[in-house]
Amino acid sequence: MGSIEVICGGMFSGKTEEMIRRMRRATIGGKKVFLGKASKDTRYDNEQVVTHNMDQMDSVPISSVDELYHAIGDADVIGIDEVQFFTEEFIEAFENLANEGRRVILSGLDMDYAGIPFGLMPLLLARANRVSKLKAVCIQCGQDASYSYRLISDDSQVMLGSTDTYEARCRACFTEGMKS
């Protein structure tokens, strides 16, 4: 039976790490897997999904639904990392793949740097059969963190970066930082 699983949370919460874990488990279980990522994600490598801890897995950069369908072949399990960068046309594709009996695992940010729902993530969360919301650790106080606080002043929604650009923050520390 097909399904849509969404792994979401703020930066540094382990989303990509969890994606890689699920893909490796599926491989151990004898499933054919495909791992793709948003072609916009060029932080560490163009053809690898890479965690902040530098764990990695081969992937295919995807920028269109046609590319997705061409690349997945007969995979039983389809993983897509950084799904917040995709357009709404992908929603129907993910639904179709699940309806064909495939397991679709999607990971990405659920909110942007301003705490606003990010891209198509709210629509994916509504359609998911399983949702895993992961937490990071707040850099300011050590509590669970759901927010990605941008350290650099820039209003553009998309700014690729890591610890030099973003911090994981809890609600209180995020709100305090947004005031300044």
Rosetta silent file (secondary structure, phi, psi, omega in degrees, C-alpha in Angstrom):
SEQUENCE: MGSIEVICGGMFSGKTEEMIRRMRRATIGGKKVFLGKASKDTRYDNEQVVTHNMDQMDSVPISSVDELYHAIGDADVIGIDEVQFFTEEFIEAFENLANEGRRVILSGLDMDYAGIPFGLMPLLLARANRVSKLKAVCIQCGQDASYSYRLISDDSQVMLGSTDTYEARCRACFTEGMKS
SCORE:     score description
SCORE:     0.000 S_00000001
   1 L     0.000  135.274 -179.678    0.000    0.000    0.000 S_00000001
   2 L   -78.812  161.191  179.417    1.329    3.432   -0.923 S_00000001
   3 E  -159.810  163.158  172.016    1.760    6.325    1.455 S_00000001
   4 E  -119.616  123.243  176.812    3.088    9.840    1.885 S_00000001
   5 E  -114.915  137.014  177.616    5.358   10.487    4.858 S_00000001
   6 E  -120.408  127.262  173.300    6.550   13.979    5.771 S_00000001
   7 E  -107.767  116.911 -176.583    9.608   14.664    7.919 S_00000001
   8 E  -135.316  171.679  179.503    9.595   18.327    8.922 S_00000001
   9 E   150.904 -175.662  179.050   11.055   20.752   11.424 S_00000001
  10 L   -82.401 -179.753  177.076   13.482   23.624   11.674 S_00000001
  11 L   -64.587  147.304  177.251   17.101   23.705   10.625 S_00000001
  12 L    69.339   19.383 -179.765   19.479   21.377   12.480 S_00000001
  13 L   -93.603   -4.859  177.235   16.613   19.114   13.640 S_00000001
  14 L    94.061   22.070 -178.617   17.870   16.004   11.814 S_00000001
  15 H   -62.246  -50.073 -179.083   15.446   15.897    8.874 S_00000001
  16 H   -67.529  -37.493  175.936   18.001   14.775    6.304 S_00000001
  17 H   -58.477  -43.878  178.701   19.541   12.363    8.807 S_00000001
  18 H   -67.770  -38.166  176.665   16.099   10.774    9.300 S_00000001
  19 H   -59.846  -49.624  179.846   15.535   10.647    5.530 S_00000001
  20 H   -60.282  -41.533  178.929   18.817    8.806    5.014 S_00000001
  21 H   -59.128  -47.213 -179.170   17.960    6.422    7.875 S_00000001
  22 H   -65.594  -38.673  179.191   14.588    5.537    6.332 S_00000001
  23 H   -66.077  -41.426  179.036   16.095    5.060    2.882 S_00000001
  24 H   -65.792  -39.737  177.202   18.806    2.753    4.259 S_00000001
  25 H   -62.695  -41.472  178.604   16.219    0.707    6.176 S_00000001
  26 H   -62.766  -40.017  177.965   14.147    0.321    3.002 S_00000001
  27 H   -62.887  -44.428  177.546   17.256   -0.884    1.154 S_00000001
  28 H   -59.743  -35.003  179.239   17.965   -3.433    3.900 S_00000001
  29 L   -78.591    6.160  176.124   14.355   -4.580    3.492 S_00000001
  30 L    83.874   11.971  179.527   14.976   -5.344   -0.176 S_00000001
  31 L   -85.631  148.401  172.133   13.107   -2.347   -1.571 S_00000001
  32 L   -82.905  126.620 -176.251   14.246   -0.401   -4.623 S_00000001
  33 E  -118.436  151.625  172.835   14.868    3.159   -3.487 S_00000001
  34 E  -132.261  131.886  176.153   15.268    6.509   -5.190 S_00000001
  35 E  -121.352  121.808  176.871   16.531    9.605   -3.404 S_00000001
  36 E  -121.186  168.600  176.992   16.112   13.020   -4.966 S_00000001
  37 E  -149.205  159.891  177.280   16.575   16.543   -3.749 S_00000001
  38 E   -61.220  131.535 -179.016   15.643   20.033   -4.813 S_00000001
  39 L   -63.483  -18.860  176.589   18.115   21.187   -7.450 S_00000001
  40 L   -68.652  -21.268 -176.352   18.319   24.497   -5.527 S_00000001
  41 L   -82.705   94.975 -178.843   20.076   22.683   -2.670 S_00000001
  42 L  -117.753   19.116 -174.036   23.747   23.066   -3.566 S_00000001
  43 L   -57.872  -51.250 -175.194   25.122   23.655   -0.044 S_00000001
  44 L  -108.201  -40.312 -174.381   27.378   20.612    0.255 S_00000001
  45 L  -162.191  144.265 -179.386   27.140   18.667   -2.994 S_00000001
  46 L   -75.245  -29.309 -174.385   25.068   18.730   -6.176 S_00000001
  47 L  -122.896   25.228  175.315   24.489   14.968   -6.341 S_00000001
  48 E  -135.247  143.490  164.897   24.499   13.937   -2.692 S_00000001
  49 E   -89.189  125.444 -173.119   22.072   14.484    0.128 S_00000001
  50 E  -128.394  131.178  177.070   24.374   15.587    2.952 S_00000001
  51 L   -83.125  168.121  176.306   23.573   16.110    6.631 S_00000001
  52 L   -65.577  -19.309  175.643   25.138   18.848    8.746 S_00000001
  53 L   -89.156    4.532  177.456   27.207   16.017   10.304 S_00000001
  54 L    73.624   15.633  168.014   28.457   15.184    6.781 S_00000001
  55 L   -71.485  145.849 -175.212   26.664   11.823    6.507 S_00000001
  56 E  -147.561  161.613  178.418   25.661   11.452    2.873 S_00000001
  57 E  -149.902  142.326  179.100   23.775    9.407    0.333 S_00000001
  58 E   -58.810  141.348  178.571   23.687    9.545   -3.470 S_00000001
  59 L  -147.731  170.388  178.422   20.784   11.568   -4.837 S_00000001
  60 E  -118.839  126.015  176.217   19.475   13.082   -8.044 S_00000001
  61 E   -70.060  133.281 -176.773   18.794   16.829   -8.295 S_00000001
  62 E  -122.777  133.478  176.760   15.188   17.419   -9.398 S_00000001
  63 L  -127.759   -7.390  178.653   13.722   20.645  -10.778 S_00000001
  64 L  -146.229  160.651  177.463   10.564   19.490  -12.591 S_00000001
  65 H   -62.136  -40.044  177.802    7.856   16.843  -12.358 S_00000001
  66 H   -58.931  -43.055  177.511    9.037   15.408  -15.692 S_00000001
  67 H   -61.342  -40.607  179.497   12.548   15.010  -14.268 S_00000001
  68 H   -60.415  -53.353 -178.310   11.092   13.269  -11.218 S_00000001
  69 H   -60.910  -37.974  179.867    9.085   10.753  -13.253 S_00000001
  70 H   -66.506  -37.504 -172.768   12.050   10.112  -15.562 S_00000001
  71 H   -81.714  -30.543 -169.804   14.475    9.552  -12.668 S_00000001
  72 H   -75.002  -23.542 -179.636   12.476    7.321  -10.289 S_00000001
  73 L    55.537 -132.852 -177.910   12.123    4.316  -12.565 S_00000001
  74 L  -103.107   29.174 -179.181   10.497    1.411  -10.743 S_00000001
  75 L   -58.986  138.028  175.180   11.532    2.487   -7.231 S_00000001
  76 L   -80.900  -35.354 -176.611    9.307    1.207   -4.424 S_00000001
  77 E  -122.121  125.002 -178.001   10.415    3.961   -2.046 S_00000001
  78 E  -118.092  118.622  177.179   10.896    7.534   -3.225 S_00000001
  79 E  -109.275  136.861  176.980   12.621   10.039   -0.960 S_00000001
  80 E  -130.432  121.262 -179.984   12.762   13.765   -1.678 S_00000001
  81 E   -98.952  151.162 -179.485   14.869   16.093    0.484 S_00000001
  82 L    59.474   44.263 -174.485   14.373   19.875    0.819 S_00000001
  83 H   -66.068  -18.312  179.403   10.819   19.543   -0.505 S_00000001
  84 H   -62.272  -18.915 -179.239    9.917   23.093    0.600 S_00000001
  85 H   -84.683   -6.091 -178.316   11.704   24.329   -2.549 S_00000001
  86 L   -84.181  161.973  179.571    9.351   22.490   -4.912 S_00000001
  87 L   -92.342  166.986 -175.760    6.293   23.988   -6.633 S_00000001
  88 L   -62.440  -22.575  179.305    2.666   22.968   -6.092 S_00000001
  89 H   -62.086  -21.206  179.050    2.626   20.884   -9.292 S_00000001
  90 H   -72.275  -23.579 -178.070    4.655   18.267   -7.397 S_00000001
  91 H   -58.025  -47.912  179.310    1.778   17.622   -4.977 S_00000001
  92 H   -62.064  -38.841  178.504   -0.238   15.788   -7.624 S_00000001
  93 H   -62.636  -45.117  178.784    2.857   13.809   -8.621 S_00000001
  94 H   -63.070  -41.405  177.163    3.472   12.712   -5.012 S_00000001
  95 H   -61.015  -46.140 -179.481   -0.219   11.766   -4.662 S_00000001
  96 H   -61.242  -41.990  179.626   -0.093    9.752   -7.904 S_00000001
  97 H   -63.718  -42.700  177.266    3.026    7.891   -6.798 S_00000001
  98 H   -64.256  -40.279  179.690    1.434    6.988   -3.465 S_00000001
  99 H   -67.294  -21.690  174.827   -1.749    5.906   -5.261 S_00000001
 100 L   -79.728   -3.711  179.686    0.393    3.589   -7.419 S_00000001
 101 L    98.567   10.547 -179.302    1.417    1.822   -4.208 S_00000001
 102 L   -93.433  152.096  175.941    4.747    3.531   -3.682 S_00000001
 103 E   -92.341  119.148 -178.122    6.068    4.878   -0.390 S_00000001
 104 E  -110.796  119.422 -179.441    6.853    8.584   -0.773 S_00000001
 105 E  -113.600  121.546 -176.280    9.041   10.150    1.933 S_00000001
 106 E  -119.895  133.640  177.228    9.360   13.942    1.876 S_00000001
 107 E  -130.162  145.225  178.068   11.571   16.038    4.135 S_00000001
 108 E   174.077  175.449  177.825   11.939   19.770    4.518 S_00000001
 109 E   -69.648  137.203  175.728   11.485   22.915    6.523 S_00000001
 110 L   -92.370  -20.398  178.003    7.947   23.562    7.711 S_00000001
 111 E  -134.970  151.960  176.552    8.611   27.279    8.418 S_00000001
 112 L   -87.176 -171.348 -176.515   10.902   29.885    6.910 S_00000001
 113 L   -63.353  -19.858 -179.379   13.254   32.234    8.780 S_00000001
 114 L   -96.739    3.334 -179.094   10.306   34.471    9.764 S_00000001
 115 L    81.238   17.661 -179.456    8.254   31.616   11.241 S_00000001
 116 L   -96.436  137.720  176.021    5.881   31.561    8.232 S_00000001
 117 E   -49.781  135.995 -168.285    4.761   28.192    6.758 S_00000001
 118 L  -101.203  121.335  171.281    7.211   27.421    3.953 S_00000001
 119 L    54.265 -134.522 -177.017    6.237   26.747    0.352 S_00000001
 120 L   -87.346    4.044 -176.647    4.045   23.744   -0.292 S_00000001
 121 H   -55.247  -44.569  179.340    4.810   22.165    3.097 S_00000001
 122 H   -58.862  -36.355  179.460    1.387   23.007    4.659 S_00000001
 123 H   -70.774  -34.804  177.019   -0.351   21.306    1.712 S_00000001
 124 H   -70.216  -40.504  178.694    1.878   18.243    2.033 S_00000001
 125 H   -60.186  -37.838  179.963    1.278   18.010    5.774 S_00000001
 126 H   -67.244  -28.766 -177.025   -2.473   17.963    5.142 S_00000001
 127 H   -95.530   -9.704 -173.567   -2.106   15.047    2.695 S_00000001
 128 L   -69.803  143.374  171.869    0.456   13.006    4.628 S_00000001
 129 L   -83.479  -23.319 -179.324   -0.352    9.598    6.061 S_00000001
 130 E  -146.325  132.332  178.088    2.467   10.041    8.569 S_00000001
 131 E  -124.705  130.962  174.122    4.107   13.216    9.898 S_00000001
 132 E  -119.322  109.706  177.840    7.323   13.377   11.927 S_00000001
 133 E   -99.353  112.685 -175.993    8.012   16.846   13.328 S_00000001
 134 E   -95.137  153.618 -179.663   11.594   16.911   14.554 S_00000001
 135 L  -118.536  146.029  170.627   13.130   19.353   17.013 S_00000001
 136 E   -97.707 -167.996  175.631   16.615   20.814   17.218 S_00000001
 137 E  -113.321  128.056 -179.670   18.222   22.235   20.366 S_00000001
 138 L   -62.096  124.705 -179.948   17.900   25.977   20.963 S_00000001
 139 L   -66.332  -26.820 -176.589   21.362   27.545   20.719 S_00000001
 140 L   -82.093  -43.165 -171.356   20.329   30.257   23.198 S_00000001
 141 L  -129.501   -8.961  177.470   18.771   28.268   26.074 S_00000001
 142 L    88.492   -0.653  178.235   19.008   24.530   25.352 S_00000001
 143 L   -78.219  172.560  173.307   15.248   23.867   25.050 S_00000001
 144 E   -59.998  138.390 -177.377   13.593   22.088   22.114 S_00000001
 145 E  -120.714  130.172  176.877   13.794   24.299   19.024 S_00000001
 146 L  -113.947   -5.821 -172.901   11.291   24.444   16.165 S_00000001
 147 E  -111.721  149.591  175.718   12.423   27.713   14.572 S_00000001
 148 E  -108.746  103.038 -177.175   15.236   28.637   12.178 S_00000001
 149 E   -89.798  124.109 -179.529   16.512   32.060   13.225 S_00000001
 150 E   -83.811  128.282 -178.485   18.430   33.934   10.515 S_00000001
 151 L   -85.370  -17.332 -177.127   21.567   35.652   11.783 S_00000001
 152 L  -105.916  137.124  179.193   21.990   37.790    8.651 S_00000001
 153 L   -77.730  109.630  179.481   19.667   40.676    7.793 S_00000001
 154 L  -164.030  130.514 -175.717   18.050   39.776    4.460 S_00000001
 155 L   -87.914   -5.749 -178.682   14.348   39.669    3.547 S_00000001
 156 L   -69.133  138.533 -176.178   14.561   37.015    0.812 S_00000001
 157 L   -65.762  -38.984 -177.254   12.705   33.853    1.805 S_00000001
 158 L  -104.349  119.584  173.244   15.351   31.507    0.421 S_00000001
 159 L  -144.841  106.474 -179.322   18.938   31.893    1.586 S_00000001
 160 L   -66.859  140.319  179.957   21.007   28.734    1.651 S_00000001
 161 L  -177.384  179.884  179.937   23.220   28.492    4.680 S_00000001
 162 L  -136.227 -139.622 -175.466   24.310   26.601    7.743 S_00000001
 163 L   -66.096  -17.358  176.941   25.496   27.544   11.240 S_00000001
 164 L   -79.361  -15.584 -175.259   27.044   30.743    9.879 S_00000001
 165 L  -116.868  -29.988 -174.408   23.625   31.935    8.670 S_00000001
 166 E  -132.225  154.885  170.901   21.026   30.273   10.924 S_00000001
 167 E  -130.123  144.252  170.435   20.490   29.181   14.518 S_00000001
 168 E   -77.689  132.435  179.728   17.973   26.731   15.917 S_00000001
 169 E  -139.669  149.412  173.021   15.777   28.522   18.451 S_00000001
 170 L   -76.494  173.864 -179.027   12.828   27.763   20.715 S_00000001
 171 H   -57.359  -47.846 -175.828    9.694   29.909   20.487 S_00000001
 172 H   -63.548  -46.704 -178.185   10.760   32.303   23.274 S_00000001
 173 H   -71.268  -33.713  175.587   14.296   32.895   21.971 S_00000001
 174 H   -63.952  -48.776 -178.976   13.068   33.160   18.362 S_00000001
 175 H   -61.091  -42.806  178.490   10.434   35.745   19.346 S_00000001
 176 H   -62.454  -42.704  179.319   12.974   37.724   21.374 S_00000001
 177 H   -65.866  -35.051 -179.734   15.423   37.709   18.464 S_00000001
 178 H   -69.785  -21.903  178.813   12.781   38.867   15.984 S_00000001
 179 H   -72.193  -29.496 -175.012   12.127   41.954   18.158 S_00000001
 180 L   -87.308    0.000    0.000   15.685   43.222   17.744 S_00000001
